[in-house]
Amino acid sequence: MTEPASSFESLLREALAPVEPPADLAVRLEETLTSITEMAADELEAWEIGAMRDPRNWVRPAAAVVVGSAAAAGLVLLRARRRAQENSPDLFSARAAAERSLRDLSEQASRLLPRRGS
């Protein structure tokens, strides 16, 4: 190969090398999702039922429901994934892994939902 081609390839290899995420990324993401979920719940709690008469007032509560639900779902998935990584260093069948993941998802969702109702 010529000199420019080999230097180009080495630059590409360097640029496309895998990068490990920061160690505390999962913790920061979980804190952010928890914060968003709590803010959405606070927004819904502050909303007055009397304001339902005017559809122009529905935007903020509707946005709070959508954003809060998405954040809660992300939080459930993040916690279930972390638990699956911690609990499954050994290999299981695909069916057992799927059943365990579904059980973890429902467990995490049930932990989040009672907190919102309190």
LUMTOR-120226 format. One line per 10 residues: number of its first residue (from 1); for each residue x, y, z of C-alpha. Coordinates in steps of 0.02 Angstrom, whole numbers, padded with zeros to 5 digits. Layout:
LUMTOR-120226
NUM> X/Y/Z  ...
END
This chain:
LUMTOR-120226
1> 00000/00000/00000  00049/00177/-00021  00091/00290/00124  -00070/00397/00117  -00181/00242/00110  -00099/00159/00260  -00105/00319/00363  -00287/00340/00316  -00324/00162/00373  -00233/00190/00537
11> -00331/00350/00564  -00493/00257/00531  -00446/00118/00652  -00407/00246/00785  -00566/00344/00755  -00678/00189/00754  -00602/00104/00905  -00734/00052/01033  -00756/00172/01178  -00811/00112/01348
21> -00947/00217/01430  -00908/00299/01597  -00929/00183/01746  -01062/00292/01825  -01167/00313/01667  -01302/00191/01724  -01316/00275/01893  -01329/00449/01814  -01458/00387/01689  -01561/00307/01828
31> -01555/00467/01931  -01608/00571/01780  -01753/00455/01737  -01809/00452/01918  -01804/00642/01924  -01905/00657/01763  -02035/00533/01827  -02052/00627/01991  -02068/00796/01903  -02204/00726/01790
41> -02297/00657/01941  -02283/00825/02029  -02350/00913/01875  -02500/00797/01870  -02532/00819/02056  -02530/01008/02037  -02656/01004/01895  -02831/01057/01945  -02982/00959/01888  -03077/01121/01856
51> -02955/01162/01717  -03019/01016/01613  -03157/01122/01540  -03037/01213/01427  -02942/01098/01306  -02801/01225/01295  -02755/01177/01473  -02732/00994/01427  -02560/01014/01348  -02455/01015/01506
61> -02541/00867/01590  -02539/00768/01427  -02354/00804/01406  -02323/00755/01587  -02412/00589/01559  -02313/00551/01401  -02143/00605/01468  -02172/00527/01638  -02228/00362/01563  -02079/00356/01446
71> -01958/00395/01589  -02040/00264/01701  -02031/00133/01564  -01848/00175/01534  -01815/00162/01720  -01900/-00008/01729  -01798/-00072/01581  -01635/-00003/01651  -01662/-00084/01821  -01716/-00249/01745
81> -01564/-00251/01630  -01446/-00214/01775  -01524/-00352/01879  -01513/-00474/01733  -01328/-00434/01710  -01294/-00458/01896  -01391/-00620/01912  -01346/-00713/01753  -01160/-00745/01738  -01202/-00926/01696
91> -01292/-00976/01537  -01477/-01021/01536  -01594/-01069/01398  -01676/-00931/01298  -01846/-00971/01371  -01784/-00961/01551  -01697/-00797/01515  -01855/-00724/01437  -01962/-00781/01583  -01839/-00707/01707
101> -01834/-00543/01611  -02024/-00530/01608  -02032/-00568/01794  -01901/-00434/01829  -01993/-00307/01721  -02158/-00337/01811  -02071/-00330/01980  -01987/-00163/01939  -02150/-00092/01870  -02245/-00142/02027
111> -02111/-00058/02134  -02130/00105/02037  -02320/00110/02027  -02361/00104/02214  -02239/00247/02243  -02339/00356/02124  -02503/00314/02208  -02442/00357/02384
END
